[in-house]
Structures are given as structure tokens and as C-alpha cells.
Amino acid sequence: MTQDRKLVARRVSTPTPNQTNGTSSALPTELLSEQVERLVLFSAVGAGLWTFGIVLDRLVLPQLPGGVPYPVWKPNLIEGIGVAISILMFLYTRYSRHSALVKTEVGLVYLVLSSFGIAMLNTWVMMPPTTAEMMKLSWITIAILVYSMIAPSSPRKMLVASMVAASMDPLGVWLAHLRGVPVPSVAQTFMLYLPNYVCAIVATLPAHVLQRLGRQLSTAREMGSYQLVERLGQGGMGEVWRAHHRLLARSAAIKVVRPELLGAKSENEARLMLRRFEREAQTTAALSSPHTINLFDFGLTDDGNFYYVMELLAGRDIESLVKEFGPVPADRAMFLLRQVCHSLADAHARGLVHRDIKPANIYVCRMGLEYDFVKVLDFGLVKYSGRTNVRQTLVTTDHTPTGTPAYMAPETILGDADVDRRADVYALGCVAYFLLTGQLVFEADTPMKMLMHHVQSQPVAPSQRTEMRIAREVDDLVLACLQKDPNLRPQDAGALFRMACACHAVDSWNQELARNWWEKHLPELTGPLSADPMADEPTRALPVQSIH
């Protein structure tokens, strides 16, 4: 019963960061970000309209018959202030580091200030409207309606801001009355500006719609006790999201797997795939090496998608690390390789084979105060080895080779029935080769040619393909992993781990050197750690876990 409950992402009544006492206090991040983008455009258009007003008053209206009935400097002063405020709003929404929620609230203030400027043009520069002009709508009504469609806030805030903006015209009439200017009566003023208040009420409708969509989006993103926050990547198997645990305020990475993207042709086949993903999640959770990605939870959403909840890492995968910074010194390469071996030795000791070891599945990160801490990702192709207990995953149901061509062992390519942990050792040799040289073991124009090289061609020693110094014992270790005959390789990751530890000529890499390298090349990941797991800080880099 406990397992069954775990597999279903049930909804709970615990308040989320977007809910308080049953009412929504904030929209999802994506919706707020889109609002800010529209606010940038709204303020830019506002600056353009105020500038157009200046040009109109300076160049166009004076040329008309009768000129203008008021001094030109008056509207120019108000319009100039409007331009300045709009430019400040544009710069603030575009470049400020404040949150999107704060920017949308400042946008309401901008709406009120713009409405006040319009009211001053209506009642201070020109005479207040007469009874005959009562059917003319104020530009404030347009500003309220346009703003409500571009960047609606919560219904309550939108109503308050719109009502205040709508009241700017009556305020302008009252100020004109204080200056001794003839103005309409109170009843006439109310009737004149009634459309302002009607529009203020109508402006809450887009806010209600957006809030409802936000709640639906938030609900759809709830997976068990986790709330999806930001999508990190997308691949053939699904998506990876950054998420927060709603009770522990712990960040995590969630891989969402959609059966239809894997080619499931029927409901039964999709159900079979999900059961296999469940088994793989249980397998990964059973691994205890600190260098294996931690699996916090897994489950099945109401709409049939399987998900893994994993730890969120700060760093780079080996593939992007080498491509960005070049090959690493031999001592650092062995420092990293030993940690990968530690993870795989744990899996091999339990009768498991990873079968997709490659640089993109090996993450070099900062873990607490440690640097160059390795995490092995994506045990999605894991299988049990041994004749009495062989269970293959969904990706092998069609009996086709699995893995990545540049890192596949010859026996895997040839489809041998006894592919085992030694295939992981071969892949580790390919990874070490890439670390040391920045190049693949074999280069080819097509995947098929590359596969044939792995089956037939002898590799060149890493030291012959780089100007960096590589000790002879490191060359020997890598070439031992790349033997065509599995019997001539180290027989598992544990044996390779012992060989790597015996390479004493490359023992100089340590935490001090690692920290210095990170401070020089990845300074955004070396700052002080925050005590608040929910805080947005540069040390929380967002890895895109492998999503084939």
C-alpha cells in the first residue's frame, strides 16, 4: 500500500508559495515574466505617445487656423514629465534586478501617474469639459483598459489602481475649481467621468481570467509534494524542471517522462513503460555512492506522466566543461575518473550496468565546500547482469543496441548476448580519453563509421593526440579500458578504481587547486552559500540532466 501511494502524485491542501488562505497571492513565474515584457513595451509606447504630444503641440497645432487657445509650454511641461516617467519605467522594468512581482506592482503606480498626467492635460492646460462635451471619453479610459489587458495584477490590486486612475479626471476638475476656473457641477462631473469608473470595474475581468489560468497552471505543475518552477531543458523522453518541495523548501530537479514521446502505441504498452521506469527509479534510489545522483522521489501524475525527483546540482557536465575550457590535466582527469569509478563500482557490485556512460552523463559540481565533486547521472538504461536475473529496460525491448556511438563497447555494437559491466569500463576509457585530449577516441563522418571503428580500429594513446603531458601509466590505463576483447579490460569499475588509485604520478590535484580553478573560470558558482534554500543565488546553477 505504501508503494502504491507513492506512485500517485496526490494533491494536498498544504499552502504553496502561490497560495495563502485559499487565495492566490502571486502568479506563476512565467506569467509574471511575460507581464514584465509587456510592461516594457507599454512604457516604451507611453514614452512615444507623450513625445508625439510634444511634437503635436509644438509643430502641428500652431499651424492650424486659430492656433491653440492655451500657452504651448503648459502641455509641453506635462508631456515632458510624462516622457521622463515613461523612460524611467522602461529602464526599470528592462534592467532592474527586482522580482517580476515587484515590477508589476510598480506598473500600477505608472498607470496612476500616467492617468494624472492625462487629467492635467484635460483640466489644467485646457478648460474643463462643458456639458456639451460630456459625451467625449477621456483617454484615461483607454489607458485603464489597455493596461488591464497587457499586465493585469491581482483583481483586488487592479481594481484599486484602476479606481484611483479613474479618479484623476474628477481630481483635475476639483483642482481647476480651486483655481477659480468654471467647472461642471458635481452631478455633471460624475456623469461626465462615469465611463472611467465603468472601465475600472471592467479592468478586473482580465485579472480574474489570468488569475484562474495561473491557478490552473500551478495545479498542473504540482507533482506530489513538489511545485515546478522553471523548465531547464527538453529532450526526446520529456522535460527537466527546477522545482521546490512545498514543505521543506528544498530545490530539486524533476524529470517528467511522457510515454507518448517514447513511441507507446497503446495504453498497455504505456503502462508497461511506466512500470519499468518505476523499477529503474527504485534501482537508482538503492545506490549509495555519494557520486551517484540522489533520487528523492518518483511518482505518476494524474495525466499518466512518470517523474523522477533528483537533487539539483551546481556545475557543468564533462562534455560542456571540456568544450568550453579545453582538455584537463592528467592529474585532474584521474581525480574525476576515480569518483566516476566509485559510483559505477557501487552499481556493479549490485549487479547493475549503466550502459550509457558518456561525458554528458557525468556532472562536475560544487557540493557544499567541495569542488570538482562528481555525480553520475541517468541510470535510465540500467540493466541487471547475470544469467539468472536479467531485466532490460524499455529502450531495449526492440533488441537494438543502446547507448551513444562514440562511447559504445564493441560487444554492445555487435549485439552480443553477454554485454555486462565491462561495457561500462570501455565507456569510461572513452570518457577519460575525451577528458585528456578534448577529442573522441575515433572520429568519423557518420555514426555507423564510428561504430565500425570501435569494432575494428586500434586507438592511439592519448599522449599522442595532445600537447599536454600524460604519464605512461595513464596511457596504459586508458588503453586497457579500450581493449576490444572484454576479457582483457579491467573486469568492473571496482577494478578500474583500484588501477586509477595506483597511478601515483597523477596524485597532485586537490581541493585547493580545484577551488582556484573554479574561482577563475566559474566564479558565479563559488560565492557564499545561502542559508535560505529558496533564495535566488548564483551558486544555484541549473543543470539540464540528461534527457535523451
Solvent accessible surface area in square Angstrom, and as a share of the most:
residue,aa,sasa,rsa
1,M,170,0.76
2,T,99,0.57
3,Q,86,0.38
4,D,86,0.45
5,R,128,0.47
6,K,90,0.38
7,L,31,0.15
8,V,57,0.33
9,A,1,0.00
10,R,139,0.51
11,R,95,0.35
12,V,80,0.46
13,S,115,0.74
14,T,44,0.26
15,P,86,0.54
16,T,9,0.05
17,P,80,0.51
18,N,30,0.15
19,Q,57,0.25
20,T,70,0.41
21,N,146,0.75
22,G,76,0.73
23,T,87,0.50
24,S,19,0.12
25,S,64,0.41
26,A,23,0.18
27,L,22,0.11
28,P,8,0.05
29,T,75,0.44
30,E,55,0.25
31,L,31,0.15
32,L,16,0.08
33,S,45,0.29
34,E,81,0.36
35,Q,1,0.01
36,V,17,0.10
37,E,119,0.53
38,R,82,0.30
39,L,0,0.00
40,V,21,0.12
41,L,114,0.57
42,F,29,0.12
43,S,1,0.00
44,A,41,0.32
45,V,78,0.45
46,G,13,0.12
47,A,15,0.12
48,G,41,0.40
49,L,112,0.56
50,W,29,0.10
51,T,61,0.35
52,F,121,0.51
53,G,14,0.14
54,I,48,0.24
55,V,65,0.37
56,L,57,0.28
57,D,10,0.05
58,R,134,0.49
59,L,118,0.59
60,V,67,0.38
61,L,41,0.20
62,P,51,0.32
63,Q,144,0.64
64,L,90,0.45
65,P,134,0.85
66,G,85,0.82
67,G,33,0.32
68,V,35,0.20
69,P,128,0.80
70,Y,33,0.12
71,P,66,0.42
72,V,35,0.20
73,W,136,0.48
74,K,49,0.21
75,P,2,0.01
76,N,19,0.10
77,L,90,0.45
78,I,16,0.08
79,E,8,0.04
80,G,30,0.29
81,I,92,0.47
82,G,9,0.08
83,V,26,0.15
84,A,49,0.38
85,I,49,0.25
86,S,0,0.00
87,I,80,0.41
88,L,117,0.58
89,M,10,0.05
90,F,52,0.22
91,L,83,0.41
92,Y,51,0.19
93,T,3,0.02
94,R,134,0.49
95,Y,142,0.54
96,S,30,0.19
97,R,237,0.87
98,H,107,0.48
99,S,63,0.41
100,A,25,0.19
101,L,62,0.31
102,V,61,0.35
103,K,17,0.07
104,T,4,0.03
105,E,59,0.26
106,V,51,0.29
107,G,0,0.00
108,L,15,0.07
109,V,85,0.49
110,Y,8,0.03
111,L,1,0.00
112,V,30,0.17
113,L,81,0.40
114,S,18,0.12
115,S,0,0.00
116,F,74,0.31
117,G,11,0.10
118,I,27,0.14
119,A,0,0.00
120,M,24,0.11
121,L,32,0.16
122,N,31,0.16
123,T,0,0.00
124,W,71,0.25
125,V,10,0.06
126,M,84,0.38
127,M,125,0.56
128,P,5,0.03
129,P,25,0.16
130,T,76,0.44
131,T,79,0.46
132,A,99,0.77
133,E,65,0.29
134,M,35,0.16
135,M,177,0.79
136,K,139,0.59
137,L,119,0.59
138,S,14,0.09
139,W,167,0.58
140,I,0,0.00
141,T,3,0.02
142,I,79,0.40
143,A,18,0.14
144,I,0,0.00
145,L,57,0.28
146,V,51,0.29
147,Y,0,0.00
148,S,1,0.01
149,M,131,0.58
150,I,38,0.19
151,A,1,0.01
152,P,7,0.04
153,S,14,0.09
154,S,34,0.22
155,P,18,0.11
156,R,192,0.70
157,K,82,0.35
158,M,0,0.00
159,L,67,0.33
160,V,90,0.51
161,A,9,0.07
162,S,0,0.00
163,M,62,0.28
164,V,62,0.36
165,A,0,0.00
166,A,0,0.00
167,S,37,0.24
168,M,19,0.09
169,D,0,0.00
170,P,34,0.21
171,L,62,0.31
172,G,0,0.00
173,V,8,0.04
174,W,137,0.48
175,L,52,0.26
176,A,0,0.00
177,H,106,0.47
178,L,108,0.54
179,R,109,0.40
180,G,64,0.61
181,V,30,0.17
182,P,108,0.68
183,V,44,0.25
184,P,17,0.11
185,S,60,0.39
186,V,133,0.76
187,A,70,0.54
188,Q,60,0.26
189,T,15,0.09
190,F,116,0.48
191,M,108,0.48
192,L,7,0.03
193,Y,6,0.02
194,L,64,0.32
195,P,42,0.26
196,N,2,0.01
197,Y,53,0.20
198,V,76,0.44
199,C,19,0.11
200,A,0,0.00
201,I,100,0.51
202,V,64,0.37
203,A,0,0.00
204,T,14,0.08
205,L,107,0.53
206,P,36,0.23
207,A,1,0.01
208,H,88,0.39
209,V,66,0.38
210,L,24,0.12
211,Q,28,0.12
212,R,112,0.41
213,L,88,0.44
214,G,3,0.03
215,R,98,0.36
216,Q,101,0.45
217,L,55,0.27
218,S,8,0.05
219,T,60,0.35
220,A,69,0.53
221,R,26,0.09
222,E,13,0.06
223,M,11,0.05
224,G,17,0.16
225,S,39,0.25
226,Y,5,0.02
227,Q,12,0.06
228,L,12,0.06
229,V,27,0.16
230,E,67,0.30
231,R,121,0.44
232,L,27,0.13
233,G,16,0.15
234,Q,112,0.50
235,G,25,0.24
236,G,46,0.44
237,M,20,0.09
238,G,1,0.01
239,E,15,0.07
240,V,0,0.00
241,W,27,0.10
242,R,36,0.13
243,A,0,0.00
244,H,18,0.08
245,H,22,0.10
246,R,25,0.09
247,L,116,0.58
248,L,111,0.55
249,A,33,0.26
250,R,81,0.30
251,S,14,0.09
252,A,0,0.00
253,A,0,0.00
254,I,0,0.00
255,K,8,0.03
256,V,1,0.01
257,V,0,0.00
258,R,66,0.24
259,P,11,0.07
260,E,111,0.50
261,L,86,0.43
262,L,39,0.20
263,G,41,0.39
264,A,25,0.19
265,K,186,0.79
266,S,58,0.38
267,E,129,0.58
268,N,107,0.55
269,E,60,0.27
270,A,20,0.15
271,R,105,0.38
272,L,64,0.32
273,M,15,0.07
274,L,24,0.12
275,R,126,0.46
276,R,47,0.17
277,F,3,0.01
278,E,24,0.11
279,R,59,0.21
280,E,6,0.03
281,A,0,0.00
282,Q,69,0.31
283,T,8,0.05
284,T,15,0.09
285,A,56,0.43
286,A,57,0.44
287,L,17,0.08
288,S,81,0.52
289,S,7,0.04
290,P,72,0.45
291,H,21,0.09
292,T,3,0.02
293,I,4,0.02
294,N,70,0.36
295,L,25,0.13
296,F,65,0.27
297,D,35,0.18
298,F,9,0.04
299,G,0,0.00
300,L,52,0.26
301,T,13,0.07
302,D,101,0.52
303,D,111,0.57
304,G,25,0.24
305,N,15,0.07
306,F,3,0.01
307,Y,4,0.01
308,Y,20,0.08
309,V,0,0.00
310,M,14,0.06
311,E,17,0.07
312,L,15,0.08
313,L,4,0.02
314,A,10,0.08
315,G,3,0.03
316,R,58,0.21
317,D,31,0.16
318,I,0,0.00
319,E,61,0.27
320,S,40,0.26
321,L,1,0.01
322,V,6,0.04
323,K,147,0.62
324,E,99,0.45
325,F,62,0.26
326,G,23,0.22
327,P,48,0.30
328,V,7,0.04
329,P,58,0.37
330,A,9,0.07
331,D,25,0.13
332,R,3,0.01
333,A,2,0.01
334,M,1,0.01
335,F,44,0.18
336,L,0,0.00
337,L,3,0.01
338,R,39,0.14
339,Q,20,0.09
340,V,1,0.01
341,C,0,0.00
342,H,75,0.33
343,S,0,0.00
344,L,0,0.00
345,A,24,0.19
346,D,25,0.13
347,A,0,0.00
348,H,3,0.01
349,A,89,0.69
350,R,105,0.38
351,G,17,0.17
352,L,5,0.02
353,V,0,0.00
354,H,0,0.00
355,R,33,0.12
356,D,7,0.04
357,I,2,0.01
358,K,24,0.10
359,P,3,0.02
360,A,28,0.22
361,N,0,0.00
362,I,0,0.00
363,Y,10,0.04
364,V,0,0.00
365,C,0,0.00
366,R,19,0.07
367,M,63,0.28
368,G,37,0.35
369,L,143,0.71
370,E,80,0.36
371,Y,2,0.01
372,D,0,0.00
373,F,23,0.10
374,V,0,0.00
375,K,7,0.03
376,V,0,0.00
377,L,3,0.01
378,D,17,0.09
379,F,6,0.03
380,G,17,0.16
381,L,20,0.10
382,V,4,0.02
383,K,12,0.05
384,Y,45,0.17
385,S,18,0.12
386,G,46,0.44
387,R,242,0.88
388,T,142,0.82
389,N,70,0.36
390,V,75,0.43
391,R,90,0.33
392,Q,70,0.31
393,T,3,0.02
394,L,16,0.08
395,V,48,0.28
396,T,5,0.03
397,T,72,0.42
398,D,91,0.47
399,H,165,0.74
400,T,67,0.39
401,P,75,0.47
402,T,15,0.09
403,G,31,0.29
404,T,38,0.22
405,P,42,0.27
406,A,11,0.08
407,Y,21,0.08
408,M,15,0.07
409,A,2,0.01
410,P,6,0.04
411,E,11,0.05
412,T,16,0.09
413,I,26,0.13
414,L,111,0.55
415,G,55,0.53
416,D,62,0.32
417,A,110,0.86
418,D,99,0.51
419,V,16,0.09
420,D,30,0.16
421,R,70,0.26
422,R,34,0.12
423,A,9,0.07
424,D,1,0.00
425,V,0,0.00
426,Y,1,0.00
427,A,5,0.04
428,L,1,0.00
429,G,1,0.01
430,C,1,0.01
431,V,1,0.00
432,A,2,0.02
433,Y,0,0.00
434,F,12,0.05
435,L,1,0.01
436,L,3,0.01
437,T,8,0.05
438,G,28,0.27
439,Q,64,0.28
440,L,43,0.22
441,V,7,0.04
442,F,19,0.08
443,E,99,0.45
444,A,34,0.26
445,D,127,0.66
446,T,58,0.34
447,P,86,0.54
448,M,124,0.55
449,K,107,0.45
450,M,20,0.09
451,L,27,0.13
452,M,79,0.35
453,H,67,0.30
454,H,0,0.00
455,V,31,0.18
456,Q,124,0.55
457,S,33,0.21
458,Q,134,0.60
459,P,24,0.15
460,V,71,0.41
461,A,13,0.10
462,P,0,0.00
463,S,41,0.26
464,Q,137,0.61
465,R,60,0.22
466,T,30,0.17
467,E,183,0.82
468,M,65,0.29
469,R,199,0.72
470,I,18,0.09
471,A,11,0.08
472,R,187,0.68
473,E,61,0.27
474,V,0,0.00
475,D,10,0.05
476,D,69,0.36
477,L,3,0.01
478,V,0,0.00
479,L,50,0.25
480,A,25,0.19
481,C,1,0.00
482,L,3,0.01
483,Q,67,0.30
484,K,41,0.17
485,D,61,0.32
486,P,28,0.18
487,N,104,0.53
488,L,116,0.58
489,R,7,0.03
490,P,12,0.08
491,Q,80,0.36
492,D,36,0.19
493,A,0,0.00
494,G,14,0.14
495,A,23,0.18
496,L,0,0.00
497,F,64,0.27
498,R,158,0.57
499,M,73,0.33
500,A,0,0.00
501,C,53,0.31
502,A,59,0.46
503,C,7,0.04
504,H,133,0.59
505,A,66,0.51
506,V,8,0.05
507,D,69,0.36
508,S,70,0.45
509,W,33,0.12
510,N,70,0.36
511,Q,68,0.30
512,E,123,0.55
513,L,73,0.36
514,A,0,0.00
515,R,96,0.35
516,N,75,0.38
517,W,38,0.13
518,W,1,0.00
519,E,74,0.33
520,K,157,0.66
521,H,61,0.27
522,L,2,0.01
523,P,78,0.49
524,E,74,0.33
525,L,1,0.01
526,T,19,0.11
527,G,20,0.20
528,P,128,0.80
529,L,91,0.45
530,S,49,0.31
531,A,109,0.85
532,D,72,0.37
533,P,55,0.34
534,M,68,0.30
535,A,36,0.28
536,D,135,0.70
537,E,32,0.14
538,P,88,0.55
539,T,8,0.04
540,R,104,0.38
541,A,23,0.18
542,L,59,0.30
543,P,3,0.02
544,V,77,0.44
545,Q,3,0.01
546,S,13,0.08
547,I,21,0.11
548,H,76,0.34
